[in-house]
C-alpha cells in the first residue's frame, strides 16, 4: 500500500514523537515548526523548563524503542517534600511501593532526543521557523509564513496533524470556519504561574534534597520545585492574579516581592537570592484547560496532544497524556490503516473520555496540592494509603497511583475508581469509622466494601442521568 | 443622583424586560435590536414559537407589575402527556400539588407586551433593524449597521448591556479582543431540532388534549408539542444529525420522512397531514450550551440572559432563567446603585452558580425525557414522588418541583438537593428497599434519611476536592 504524505504541524514533544512513530510506520512525514530549532538556539524563556515524566510517558518511549536513551535524562522524585513556614520539611511518598516514583525531565533535552530520532529516518523531515497561518482542512491545504525568507507558501497534504499545542492554529480554524458544529471550551483558573530558579551551589551540587518534588503549600498560593540535571531546580510560583493579600497584580515592586517571600516562604530566600530579579524578568502565564470535539474533520485532519486537550499542570500528566495519545492513536492505525476517517473516529471515541478525565483530575489536584496536603484529614488519608500500598502492593492503589503508575488503566477508569476510594476513606475518617487497633487487612476490606457501594450507587443514579 | 445612559443590545425577551426594569428605575435606556419590530412583521420562521413559562418567570413579571397582563397569554400544562407507539396516552403530572403547573406562552406575544410596556416609559426607546457590528468595551463605544439607511454609526454609552442572545456580539468581542482571560465554552448535543405544526381543527379547536406538554419519547429521538392560543400546537422533533437508523442527514426525501413518522409516531399523522411539507420547509437548528466568565468588563459592560448562559430547552427554563437574571440583577443594583462594577461583580458571583446548574440540569433532562420517562424504574419513581407531593405537600418537593415551582430556591441548591433525592429514591427502588405496605410517612422518612446521608457524604468528599 502506498503510504500517505503526512503534514504535521508542530515539533514539540507530541509532534516529534508522532513524527517518529509515523516515520517508523513508513509514512512520508513533513513536520513544520514555528520556533527555531531548540537544539541550536536557547528558547526556553522561563516557561516549563522541566516536566514530570511517569509511566504513561515511558510506555510511549518503549513503543518507539528509545527507553534506554530517555532514562539517563530522568531524575527520580520519590515523593512530595513539604516545606512549612518554619522551614521544616516532611517527605510524603507518591506510593507505598518502592519502585513507583515519578521523574523530572528537561523539556528541551527530551524534545531534542525525539527530533534526533525522527530525523534519522529518511522519510521524516523537520523544518523550523515556519509559522502556520491558515488551514483549509476541507481541501487539505495549509499556508505557512517563513520567518527566514519572509515569504508565504502553501502545502498540499494527504492528511494533516495539528500537534501545535494549547494555542493550536488547526483548532482555531475548526472554530472560526464554522463548517461543522464544534464544541469547544477554554477555562482559566484564577491563578497564574511564574518560573523562578534555584541555582546549583558553587560545587555544582543541589542546594536542597534532589529526589523530590518540593512543595510549599500555603492555601491561597503555592511554590513547587523540580530538579534539573545541572544541579539547579526550576521553581514555579502559583498565585492568584487579583485575589488575596498577595497577588500578581499587586506584587509590582521589589519590596513587595521580598516581603511576600520573607513572610510566606522564608526558607527559599537562602536558596534563591535571585528571587526578585527572576520575578520581574520572567513572564506570568495563565493556567487554562481546553477541551473540544470533534478532533478530526472527515479524516482530513486531526488535533492531538495539547491542541486537542490542554490541561493544567497539577497532576504532572500533561506531557504523559500527549505521549499516551500517540500510543492510543497507533493502536487505531493498526486497526484501520488506510482509512484515516475510521482511525480518527475510533481514536476520539476511545481517547476523549480519558483526556477529559485527566483534565478534571488536574484541576482537583490544584486544590489538593494548594490546600489539602497540609490538612490533617488529608494527611491521615495519605498515611493510611501508604500503609495499604506497602502492605498490600497487589491489592491497593490510591487514586494517585492509578493515574500515575498504572499505564494500562485509562484515566477515566482511574478517576472513577480513585474518586470513589477517596470518598470512602475520607468519610470513614470523618465518621471515625477507622479503628487503627484493627489489623490493616480488616481496614482494607472495609475500604473496598465502602468503595464498591459508592460505585454501585453512583451507577444507578448515573444510568438514569445519561 | 444623575442616572446613566444605558445602551442595551437586543430587544428579545430578556432585553425587553431589562429595558422595562431599568426604565422603571429611572435610567435613560436606548435599546438596539437587529431584527425588525416583531409587532409589525412576522419573523418567527419556525424557531421556538412558544415556550414553557413558570414560577421564576412569573416572579419577574410581578417585579415589573405586569402579571395580570401576562396570565391571559398563558395556557396551563398540568403534566406530560406520553404517547406510545400504539397511540395510547398516559398523563404524568408535573407535581402532586394541584396548583403547580407550567404554561405554554407565545414568544412573540410576550416579547411584544414587554416592548409595549418599556416603550410607554418616556426614558426608554427601542430602535429596530440596527445590527451591532463591534463593541469597544474599553471605551464603551458601540458600532451599528442600520439595515434601512445602510449606514454605520457609533454610540457612546455610560454602560452597555449585551442581551443579544446565544450568538452574542458582546461575548464574541470579549473572546476575540483578548484584553483579559475569558473562560468560554460552547457545547453542542449530537441532536438538532426542527419545528412542525399541528394546525387547529376546522372549528378552530385543539386537535389533541390542550392542557399538557405532549411527548412521544422514543429513546434515540423525541417529539414534543406545546399548545398555542389559536388552537394549534407547535411540535418539535429532536433527532440526531448523523446517528441511528433515522437522522437529519439521511431523512432527505419525503418518502423517508413519511416512513419515519409512520414507524415511530403513527398517531401524529392524523394530527399533522402537513408533516412532510413542514419538515422540508423549516430549518434544522443545533442544540447548544454556552457558559462563560467573566460576564462584565470593569463595570463597563455586562452579558445577560442567553448571551451569558445559553442552555438547551429540556427543562423549559431558558426564558425563566433569563427573566430571573433581571430579578437578581435588580437586587444587586438595589445594593450598589451608582457603582456598576460592584453591581456586576456581585451579580456574577451570586448568579453564575445558578445558571451553570440549570445548564447542567437541562442536559440531564434531555436524557430523562428521551429515555427515562418510558423506563419502569423512572415511572415508579415519579409515581412515588407524586404520592409524596400530594400527601405531604409541605414536606416533599421532587427535583422537578424544586427547579420549576420554587422560585425562592436557587437553581444550584435545587440541583444539589434534587439530585441527591433522585439518587436516594432510585437506589431504594433498585435495591427493593421500598415496602409499599408501609405507610407513606415511613417511606418519606427513609427517603429523607437516605438523601441527607448522600448530601453529607458528598460534602466531605467535595470539601476535599475544592
Interface residues (C-beta under 8 A of the other chain):
Chain A: X181 X182 X183 X184 X185 X186 X187 X188 X241 X286 X288 X291 X364 X367 X368 X372 X375 X377 X378 X419 X422 X423 X426 X427 X430 X454 X457 X458 X460 X461 X464 X465 X466
Chain B: X181 X182 X183 X184 X185 X186 X187 X188 X241 X286 X288 X291 X364 X367 X368 X372 X375 X377 X378 X419 X422 X423 X426 X427 X430 X454 X457 X458 X460 X461 X464 X465 X466
